[in-house]
Amino acid sequence: MEFLIRVLILVACFFPAVVECRVRHYKFNVVMRNVTHLCSSKPIVTINGHFPGPTLYAREGDTVLVKVVNHVKYNVSIHWHGVRQLRTGWADGPAYITQCPIRDGANVAVPYPFPKPNKEVVVILGEWWKSDTEAVINEALKSGVAPNVSDAHTINGHPGPLSNCSSQGGFTLSVESGKTYMLRIINAALNEELFFKIAGHKLTVVEVDATYVKPFKIDTIVIAPGQTTNAIVTANQGSGKYMVAASPFMDSPIAVDNMTATATLHYSGTLANSRTTFASPTPQNATPIANKFVDSLRRINPCPTCKAGNGSRVVADINNVTFVMPTTALLQAHYFNIKGVFTTDFPGNPLFAFNYTGSPPANLQTTNGTKVYRLSYNSTVQLVLQDTGIIAPENHPVHLHGFNFFAVGKGLGNFNPKTDPKKFNLVDPVERNTIGVPSGGWVAIRFLADNPGVWFMHCHLEVHTTWGLKMAFLVDNGKGPNESLLPPPSDLPKC
């Protein structure tokens, strides 16, 4: 079983005109550490013994080298959200897609390049199981049913003081009246979308998935696993203590952890025993609140590449193919021309049509295979992701590696290729790398295939990825070395 370690990259660009690019070196020791939550302790995988993990700082144009040393018994890989690995897919991270996992005792250097409120604060939302998570997923794989839901949600590693374990507190965000704070919010949960809000305060959303958006104020944001949102909160309430809350969003009849994680926004000068202003609870099935946030997202600049081009391709759902993970990394098989690892016959459209959001057919004719979809370099791709009513409609946060895309349209029911494109936003669609496919609906995205290599696309609900809700795009080289995949590094892990 592979662990996917998620690490936040903070981009600090204060004086770009006078600061030279530099190489920044970091070291990640992947180690076990005992952590106590919900009145019980267990060993968990950590980076450098910290939970949550460390923050890396860099400026646009820097090169970051991270040496990862695996000291645990599990295979490990590192993937960076919000950082495009341009022609360097070897460092993208997903095990058996772009590289073999980093085994116990092995190490690898991970390079990449990349592009002021009063203070910036990292806010990591997560889930916590009392049980060993390896045992939870192994039992689910053995039984063929969904894994047990988590026992609590967390904010920066803490469930909060409202859990049944009163001896443990929660994360405190200390603020000074009149100052502004950028919250870099990450959903690192495995299986659940989350609402996030702060009692008595508006959030000004300025960025999602490492791309700027037109700023807007809102009470509550919704964030899917794998997504990031930067929001500014102004400490404009004078004094006091205010609840920060993270609670689940699920508008389908599917079991979720219904515990609300809490933290405290604490104004300087406020006594510790002062009363806390509580946040009104957000209903678990509050689809209008989720839609209000999603529909407010707009790209800050006009989109120059959203117009349909020749050779646009339409793909719906995962098209009856359950993805089988290989034992040789796809990118290595592609680069070294290793036969028998994958095929390039992933279907570009559903193999047979039915009422996707209605009653499903008796036989779905699902096949298993390690299939990729081949794209020519620089081709314009339109991808329609369609939810289905099989078992139950459900919101799927889909993450595309290697590219940012533009979310040009969404709707409920079945996508209509004749009428729905007329309503696409081709002017200022939000730019993301992870998008929520609405329950019982669809989203349409467009991207330019300008990054050669093999790129993973998968549902960011860990349970769905485990079940095979994933595929990969193979983007061919263009013309010349600047449009071609770079050679692999010398320390690329071996399978």
Buried (B, 14 or more C-beta within 10 A) or exposed (E): EBBBBBBBBEBEBEEEEEBEEEEBEBBBBBBBEEBEBBEEEBEBBBBBEEBBBBBBEBBEBBBBEBBBBBEBEBBBBBBBBBBBBBBBBBBBBBBBBBBBBBBEEBBBBBBBBBBEBBBBBBBBBBBBBBBEBEEBBEEBEEEEEBBBBBBBBBBBBBBBBBBEEEEBBBBBBBBEBEBBBBBBBBBBBBBBBBBBBBBBBBBBBBBBBBBBBBBBEBBBBBBBBBBBBBBBBBBEBEEBBBBBBBBBBBBBEBEBBEBBBBBBBBBEEBEEEEEBBBBEEBEBBBBEBBEBBBEBBBBBEEBEEBEEBEEEBBBBBBBEBBBEBBEBBBBBBBBEEBEEBBEEEBBEEBEEEBEBBEEBEEEEEEEEBBBBBBBEBBBBBBBBBBBBBBEEBBBBBBBBBBBBBBBBBBBEBBBEEEEBBEEBBBEBBBBBBBBBBBBBBBBBBBBBBBBBBBBBBBBBBBBBBBBBBBBBBBBBBBEEEEBBBBEBBEBBBEE
